Amino acid sequence: MDGFRRLRAGWCFPTTLLCVYGFFSSVKPIEPFLISYMTGPDKNLTIEQVTSQIFPVWTYSYLAVLLPVFLLTDWLRYKPVIVVQCCALFLTTALLLWLQGVGAMQAMQFVYAVVTACDVAYFSYIYSVVDLRFYLKATSFCRAAQLVGYTVGSVTGQVLLSLKLTSYYYILVLTLVLISISFVAAFLLPMPSTSMFFHQSKRQEKGEGLNQVESCMESRKTVGEVMEDKQQAEVLEEAGEHVEKTGCSETLLHLWLDFRRCFSSTEMLIWSVWWAMATCGYNQTVNYVQALWESVEPSKNETLFNGGVEALSNLCGAASAYGVGFTSVNWSRWGELALGSLSALSSAALYVMVFIPNIWICYGGYIVFKSLYMLLITIAMFQIAAGLSVERYALVFGVNTFTALVLQTILTSIVVDSRGLGLDVITQFIIYGSYFCLIALIFFARGLYTLYLQRTTQNVPDTPADGEPAFIYSVKL
């Protein structure tokens, strides 16, 4: 019994369970063929109904539930939200399997929005139950488990449909079985005793409140910003309120102070703006790329290779992201130019997919586009994490995701929704390509400006200082 308790108290037990949950909840063989399934004889919907009336519901719902789920995740201490995510995923698959009609599929998209919003609990849970020195290993294992799950799901769906081994119906039944396994893993997860905001001891809260002021003022001094006496008084007064207040008001104040600290840096804002803008375009592309493939070549099981393409794009994206960790580039100096240049390549890949009506060209363009995004988002995460003075990764990543969703909601309501312009999928992808072209122009111009300032004010060395590890230097702001 004592040995079992020690096992549960270590980092391996919760990490293993979370990896099991991440793998089985990510194996979705139907996902690469979702539009083919919904427009086929099983659901008998039109492509216009799917893209203009059903899919936009996910975007709107995701935006609506993300903030409440973020707060509930912290208040409920992660595990209950992971269990809710698993139940919502089961319900999503059940609705997709057994119900018919546009209304039912819209309800399915709403439930799936709850699933995606709960991802914040999956990625935050591990930091509340393992020691700081195991963060990197635990994070890499959990992300790898999800990636392997997505890849296995895509390959499984491709093999089952290409070889005509089973139908969409039994693929969804298989998915329900896999989700049930993930539910068992989620149920066995240890319950964290603390969380980021709601469940902290008073001593920790007081220490954090005072440290926030000291660190904030220290940070401002390092960048040459001198606070006015009045501003200092206001910050100290806020710190006093933070120490004295209790309950929800204190938590909101804590959130606001952390938000101000995290986004006080210009470089942090630049990387976060790219994150939000690019993620918006990436989500739109991934959500509607199957409709583009369907327009280029109507789906037939023997000629449809969506599953294989998704699997290959995941692996290429993972390889490009993994390779970033072995580079010694000074991203503080060259990062904005990289964002602009590679965003231009992403734009070119989208244009190629649209203007060359060949399914294999479309597949290749999608793999290039996804790999470039995974590469750049990894660099952005490195830069943001390296620039944070406090460990509020979930807050910063959550704010960036929320901003991306706001942009995506605006884009969806204008371009995709039948109540807006309701454009056809070809025109949509021309707009997405132009959107990434705009991102490329903004950040390439910003990169040239930054490089000019650095060269005129002081020469920033491209190599690390003596005794400083190359990897740390490459991600340092």
Beta strands, then each sheet from edge to edge (+ up, - down):
end
